[in-house]
Amino acid sequence: MMITMEGVVLKLPPSLRIIKPNPNRTNRTFRTATFASASAPAPLSTDPQLANTHENLIFVQELNGKRIVYLDNAATSQKPAAVLNALQEYYETYNSNVHRGIHYLREIVFTRNATEAINLVAYSWGLSNLKKGDEVVLTVAEHHSAIVPWQFVAQKTGAVLKFVSLTEDEVPDVEKLREILSSQTKLIVVHHVSNVLGLSDGKNEPGQTPSLLFLQASVLPIDQIVSWAHDVGAKVLVDACQSVPHMVVDVKSLDADFLVASSHKMCGPTGVGFLYGKSELLSAMPPFLGGGEMISDVYLDHSTFAEPPSSWNFYHLRFVPPRINKQIKVAFGDQKFVENQDGKRFEAGTPAIGEAIGLGAAVDYLSGIGMQKIHDYEVELANYLYDRLCSVPNVRVYGPPPSRTVNRAALCSFNVEDVHPTDLATFLDQQHSIAIRSGHHCAQPLHRYLGVNASARASLYFYNTKEDVDEFIRALNDTISFFASFK
């Protein structure tokens, strides 16, 4: 077989077949629609309070008359109409710069994303507090965003990065982590839920004593790790990008020193994330970026800087879009407060105002459903996804199986024997309108540890259903059969 391109002739083996593009996809036409309540997840749709919520979730549901199954929620989530409306309303009715008008949540710093939030801690706290011989402890399962900034800091300060490997069950070795802590340990950087291994939090049964055998939030029992860290004088930074969108997260209960998350994974807009930091730590940290808004007074030979956010609980927050007075109000339980001007030390220049308002609308949206309801439903969906995937021949799913002591998050990273994950994802997209992700998922060290270069990943959210999983499995079997025909 020969294929001629402009100036190039390729000679292919006679046995090689050409994958013909799906003719229905030549001219793509999309239909944007809302999720009907009938297609809402069964355990959620029985709650009358949730019906309208699902109806207001906007998504491109069909491509040339074929339903799209979106299973890439660990990368980014779909956006509710309430979030899009909040953005549109801001830009159309009360668009203005923050100047001295919009104020900020205490102990919360708005950033462009979680990556910038980690870099803020690395460059502001890390460069000021770490010195030669100090140790930063991480796991091999961390996202690149939680590793690379600390490599920079280690190069500049002489600090040492120490990595905890996985157990035979492919979970971070918590006992090993505890063993390597010492007076030299200054910081522990850990994920809350793994974006590859797909482990979520485990709940103790009534009357059961918590133990290391019971997995808490991606195997890593964050509250215990924080306690161990504080015993040796170390701080803890938690990457909560895969947990905040899916479960109840209480930073006060965890007692974490720093916690980061992104808006776009929790139904909010891209371009905004946040850093939670304890007020006493933020107060001692120098500015990360210089410019307008983060200053107190500027002189020709020096400047003074605005105060960081001070102490208030982050959770149960609600944004009320600013109107004439251009203020953001924050509701904590039944009490409402209007922020003062403090808290802008780490927010130089004009922030992502519209995106922050969209994030507030997403918080309202998820809170209206109930984070515990979302979590409980996703645990059920996660178990179903894992079981269905494991029923497919020649599929290798990474991470431990769900059990009484292991709750998996609603995602599975996997490989199919003799099929590259990118080929798999491409065929599922082009031939079946199934959207999954392939690659290293910004976790190359973890993939190297597992002995693979890449994996495929299917990740679900509360608007997915068992029907979506079934359709994915049917398409996966067809895809595997297609590639097997080349042998």
C-alpha positions in Angstrom: 0.0 0.0 0.0 1.3 3.5 -0.9 0.1 6.8 0.3 1.2 9.9 -1.5 1.4 13.3 0.1 2.8 16.5 -1.3 6.4 15.6 -2.1 6.3 12.5 0.1 5.6 8.8 -0.7 5.0 6.4 2.2 5.1 2.7 1.6 3.1 0.8 4.2 2.9 -2.9 5.0 0.1 -4.7 3.1 -1.5 -5.8 6.4 -2.0 -2.2 7.6 -5.5 -0.9 7.5 -6.6 2.7 7.2 -9.0 4.0 9.8 -11.6 5.9 7.8 -13.0 9.0 9.5 -16.6 8.7 10.6 -18.5 10.2 7.7 -21.0 11.7 10.1 -18.2 13.9 11.5 -17.1 15.5 8.3 -19.1 18.6 8.9 -19.6 18.9 12.6 -22.8 20.4 13.9 -23.3 20.8 17.6 -26.4 21.1 19.6 -26.2 22.9 22.9 -28.8 21.9 25.4 -29.6 21.6 29.0 -29.5 18.4 30.9 -33.1 17.3 31.3 -34.1 16.1 34.7 -34.8 12.7 33.2 -31.1 12.3 32.5 -30.0 13.4 35.9 -28.2 10.8 38.1 -30.9 8.5 39.5 -30.0 8.9 43.2 -29.9 12.7 42.8 -32.9 13.2 40.5 -35.3 11.7 43.1 -34.7 14.9 45.2 -37.1 17.6 44.0 -34.6 20.3 45.1 -32.1 19.0 42.6 -34.3 18.7 39.5 -34.0 22.3 38.3 -30.3 22.3 39.1 -29.7 19.6 36.6 -31.9 21.2 34.1 -29.8 24.3 34.2 -26.5 22.6 33.4 -25.4 23.6 30.0 -23.5 21.2 27.8 -23.0 20.4 24.1 -24.9 17.1 24.2 -25.1 16.1 20.6 -22.6 15.9 17.7 -24.4 15.3 14.4 -27.2 13.7 16.2 -25.1 11.5 18.4 -25.0 12.0 22.1 -21.6 13.0 23.5 -20.5 11.2 26.7 -18.2 13.5 28.6 -15.8 11.6 30.9 -13.0 14.0 31.3 -14.1 15.8 34.4 -10.8 15.4 36.3 -9.4 17.8 33.6 -12.2 20.3 33.7 -15.9 20.3 34.5 -18.9 21.5 32.6 -20.5 24.8 33.6 -24.0 25.4 34.9 -26.2 28.1 33.3 -26.1 29.9 36.7 -22.3 30.4 36.3 -22.6 31.6 32.7 -25.4 33.9 33.6 -23.4 35.4 36.5 -20.5 36.1 34.2 -22.7 37.7 31.5 -24.6 39.8 34.1 -21.3 41.1 35.5 -19.9 42.2 32.1 -23.3 43.6 30.9 -24.6 45.4 33.9 -21.9 46.3 36.5 -18.5 45.8 34.9 -15.8 47.9 36.7 -12.3 47.5 38.1 -11.8 46.6 41.7 -9.9 49.8 42.6 -10.9 50.3 46.3 -14.3 48.7 46.0 -14.3 44.9 45.8 -13.0 43.2 48.9 -11.7 39.8 49.7 -12.3 36.6 51.7 -10.2 36.3 54.8 -7.5 33.6 54.7 -8.3 33.2 51.0 -6.0 34.6 48.3 -7.4 34.6 44.7 -5.0 33.4 42.1 -5.1 32.5 38.4 -5.3 28.8 39.2 -4.0 26.2 41.7 -0.6 26.1 40.0 -0.1 29.8 40.8 -1.3 29.3 44.3 1.4 26.6 44.9 4.0 28.9 43.3 2.9 31.7 45.6 3.6 29.5 48.7 6.9 28.2 47.1 8.3 31.7 46.3 6.9 33.6 49.2 7.0 31.2 52.1 9.5 28.7 50.7 12.3 31.1 49.8 11.9 32.9 53.1 11.8 29.8 55.4 13.8 27.1 53.7 17.6 26.8 53.9 20.3 24.3 53.1 19.6 20.8 54.5 15.9 21.5 55.2 13.6 18.8 53.8 10.4 19.0 51.8 8.4 15.7 51.7 6.2 14.8 48.8 4.8 11.6 47.2 5.6 10.2 43.8 1.9 10.6 43.0 1.9 14.4 43.1 0.8 16.5 40.1 3.7 18.3 38.4 2.3 21.6 39.7 3.1 20.4 43.2 6.6 19.2 42.4 8.2 21.7 40.0 7.9 24.8 42.1 9.7 23.0 45.0 12.4 21.9 42.6 13.0 25.6 41.8 13.0 26.4 45.5 15.4 23.6 46.4 17.8 24.7 43.7 17.8 28.2 45.2 18.0 27.4 48.9 19.8 24.0 49.1 16.7 22.3 50.6 16.2 18.6 49.8 13.2 17.0 48.3 12.3 13.6 49.6 9.7 11.4 47.9 7.5 8.7 49.4 6.8 5.8 47.1 3.7 3.5 46.7 2.8 0.4 48.5 2.2 -2.9 46.7 -1.5 -1.8 46.6 -0.4 1.3 44.5 -1.2 3.8 47.3 1.2 6.3 48.8 3.1 4.6 51.7 1.8 6.6 54.7 3.9 4.6 57.2 7.0 5.4 55.2 6.0 9.1 55.1 5.7 9.1 58.9 9.1 7.4 59.3 11.0 9.9 57.3 9.7 13.0 59.2 12.3 14.6 61.4 13.4 18.0 62.8 14.8 18.6 59.3 11.3 18.3 57.7 9.9 21.8 57.1 7.0 21.1 54.7 4.9 18.2 53.5 3.2 18.6 50.0 0.4 16.1 49.4 -2.6 15.6 47.2 -6.0 15.2 48.8 -7.4 13.0 46.0 -5.2 11.5 43.3 -5.9 12.5 39.7 -4.5 9.2 38.5 -5.0 6.6 41.2 -8.5 7.7 41.8 -8.7 7.3 45.6 -11.2 9.2 47.6 -12.0 9.5 51.3 -13.1 6.7 53.5 -15.6 7.1 56.3 -15.3 5.4 59.7 -18.3 3.3 60.7 -20.1 4.5 63.8 -18.1 3.6 66.9 -15.0 2.6 64.8 -11.7 4.0 65.9 -9.9 5.8 63.1 -6.7 4.0 62.0 -4.2 4.0 59.2 -6.0 1.0 57.8 -8.9 3.2 56.9 -8.1 5.3 53.9 -8.8 9.0 54.2 -8.9 11.1 51.0 -6.6 9.4 48.5 -5.1 7.1 51.0 -3.4 10.0 52.7 -5.1 10.7 56.0 -4.6 14.5 55.9 -5.6 15.2 59.4 -3.1 12.6 60.7 -0.3 13.8 58.4 -0.9 17.4 59.6 -0.6 16.2 63.2 2.6 14.3 62.5 4.0 17.4 60.6 3.2 19.8 63.4 4.8 17.4 65.9 8.2 18.0 64.2 7.5 21.7 63.5 6.7 21.3 59.8 3.9 22.8 57.7 1.5 21.0 55.3 0.3 22.1 51.8 -2.7 20.2 50.4 -3.5 20.0 46.7 -7.3 19.8 46.9 -8.0 20.3 43.2 -9.6 16.8 42.9 -11.4 16.9 46.3 -13.0 20.3 46.7 -15.3 19.7 43.7 -16.4 16.3 44.9 -16.8 16.2 48.7 -17.1 18.2 51.9 -13.7 19.8 52.7 -13.2 21.6 56.0 -9.8 23.2 56.3 -10.4 23.9 60.0 -10.9 20.2 60.7 -7.9 19.2 58.6 -5.8 21.9 60.2 -3.9 22.2 57.0 -1.5 25.2 56.8 -2.1 25.8 53.1 -4.7 24.4 50.7 -5.2 25.1 47.0 -7.9 24.5 44.4 -9.1 25.6 41.0 -12.4 27.0 39.9 -12.7 25.2 36.5 -12.8 21.8 38.1 -15.8 22.7 40.3 -18.2 24.1 37.6 -16.6 27.5 37.7 -14.8 29.5 35.0 -11.2 29.1 34.0 -8.6 31.6 35.0 -9.3 31.7 38.8 -8.3 29.6 41.7 -7.5 30.2 45.3 -5.0 29.6 48.1 -6.2 29.1 51.7 -3.5 29.9 54.2 -3.5 30.3 58.0 -3.5 34.0 58.8 -0.4 33.9 60.9 1.6 32.4 58.0 0.2 34.8 55.4 1.0 37.7 57.6 4.7 36.7 57.8 5.0 36.1 54.0 6.4 38.7 51.7 4.6 39.7 48.5 4.9 37.3 45.6 4.2 39.8 42.8 4.6 43.6 42.8 2.2 46.2 41.3 -1.0 47.9 41.9 -3.6 46.9 44.5 -1.1 45.0 46.7 0.6 48.1 48.1 -0.2 50.3 51.0 2.1 53.3 50.1 4.6 53.7 47.3 7.6 56.0 47.5 10.5 56.5 45.1 12.9 54.5 47.2 10.6 51.9 48.8 7.1 50.7 49.2 4.9 49.3 52.0 2.4 46.6 51.3 -1.2 45.7 52.1 -2.0 43.3 54.8 -2.8 39.6 53.9 -6.2 38.1 54.5 -6.8 37.6 58.2 -8.7 35.0 60.1 -12.2 33.9 59.1 -13.5 30.5 58.2 -13.6 29.9 54.5 -16.4 27.3 54.3 -20.1 28.0 53.8 -19.0 31.1 51.8 -21.4 32.7 49.3 -20.7 35.4 46.8 -23.3 38.1 46.3 -22.5 39.9 43.0 -21.6 43.6 43.6 -24.2 46.1 42.5 -24.0 49.8 42.9 -21.7 49.7 45.9 -19.4 47.2 44.1 -18.9 45.0 47.2 -18.7 41.3 47.5 -20.5 40.1 50.6 -19.6 36.8 52.2 -22.1 34.6 54.1 -20.9 32.4 56.9 -23.8 30.3 58.0 -26.5 32.8 58.9 -24.2 35.7 59.3 -23.1 38.1 56.6 -20.1 40.3 56.5 -18.7 42.9 54.2 -14.9 42.7 53.9 -12.6 45.5 54.6 -9.7 46.4 52.3 -7.1 44.0 53.9 -6.0 40.9 52.2 -4.6 42.2 48.9 -0.9 41.7 49.6 -0.7 38.7 47.2 -3.1 40.0 44.5 -1.2 42.5 42.4 -3.0 44.3 39.6 -6.5 43.8 38.3 -7.8 40.4 39.4 -10.1 38.1 37.5 -13.2 39.9 38.7 -15.7 38.2 36.4 -14.2 34.8 37.0 -14.3 35.3 40.8 -18.0 36.1 40.5 -18.5 33.0 38.3 -16.7 30.9 41.0 -19.1 32.3 43.6 -22.0 31.3 41.4 -20.5 27.8 41.1 -20.1 27.6 44.9 -23.8 28.5 45.2 -24.7 25.9 42.6 -22.8 23.1 44.2 -24.0 24.1 47.7 -27.6 24.0 46.5 -27.1 20.4 45.5 -25.2 19.5 48.6 -21.6 18.4 48.7 -22.3 15.3 50.8 -25.0 14.2 48.3 -22.5 14.7 45.4 -19.9 12.7 47.2 -22.2 9.8 48.2 -23.5 9.5 44.6 -20.1 9.6 43.1 -18.8 6.8 45.4 -21.6 4.6 44.0 -20.7 5.8 40.4 -17.0 5.2 41.1 -17.6 1.6 42.2 -19.7 1.0 39.1 -17.1 2.4 36.8 -14.3 0.3 38.4 -16.3 -2.9 38.2 -17.3 -2.4 34.6 -13.8 -1.5 33.5 -12.3 -4.6 35.3 -14.8 -6.8 33.4 -13.2 -5.8 30.1 -10.5 -8.3 29.0 -6.9 -7.1 28.9 -7.6 -3.9 30.9 -5.3 -2.8 33.7 -6.8 -0.3 36.1 -4.4 1.5 38.4 -4.9 1.9 42.1 -6.6 -0.5 44.6 -10.1 -1.8 44.2 -12.9 -0.3 46.2 -13.7 -2.0 49.4 -15.0 -1.4 52.9 -11.9 0.5 53.7 -11.2 2.0 50.3 -13.4 4.6 48.5 -12.3 5.3 45.0 -12.9 8.7 43.5 -15.1 8.7 40.3 -12.2 8.2 38.0 -10.1 5.3 36.6 -6.7 5.5 34.9 -6.1 2.4 32.9 -4.3 0.8 30.0 -5.3 -1.8 27.4 -2.8 -4.4 26.5 -1.1 -3.7 23.1 -3.1 -0.5 22.5 -1.6 2.9 23.1 -3.8 5.1 25.3 -3.8 7.9 22.8 -5.0 5.6 20.0 -7.7 4.4 22.4 -8.9 7.9 23.3 -8.8 9.1 19.6 -10.8 6.1 18.4 -13.4 6.6 21.2 -13.7 10.2 20.3 -13.8 9.9 16.5 -16.0 6.8 16.3 -18.1 6.9 19.4 -18.2 10.5 20.7 -16.8 9.4 24.0 -14.5 12.0 25.6 -11.8 10.6 27.9 -8.2 11.7 28.4 -4.9 10.1 27.5 -1.3 10.9 28.4 0.6 11.2 31.7 -2.0 13.5 33.3 0.8 15.8 34.6 2.1 12.9 36.7 5.1 11.6 34.9 7.0 10.5 38.0 4.0 8.4 39.0 3.7 6.8 35.5 7.4 6.0 35.5 7.0 4.3 38.9 4.1 2.3 37.5 6.3 1.3 34.6 4.3 3.0 31.8 4.7 6.2 29.8 1.0 7.1 29.7 -2.5 5.9 30.5 -6.1 6.5 29.6 -8.4 8.1 32.1 -12.2 8.2 32.4 -13.4 10.6 35.1 -17.0 11.3 36.2 -18.9 14.1 37.9 -22.3 14.3 39.6 -24.0 14.9 36.2 -22.8 11.6 34.8 -24.8 8.4 35.0 -24.4 4.7 35.0 -25.8 4.9 31.4 -22.8 7.0 30.5 -20.5 4.3 32.0 -22.4 1.5 30.1 -22.0 3.4 26.8 -18.3 4.0 27.5 -17.8 0.3 28.1 -19.6 -0.7 25.0 -17.5 1.7 23.0 -14.3 0.5 24.7 -15.1 -3.1 23.8 -15.6 -2.1 20.2 -12.4 -0.1 20.2 -10.4 -3.0 21.6 -11.9 -5.4 19.0 -10.9 -3.0 16.2 -7.3 -2.8 17.3 -7.2 -6.5 17.9 -8.1 -7.1 14.2 -4.7 -5.8 13.2 -2.9 -8.6 15.0 
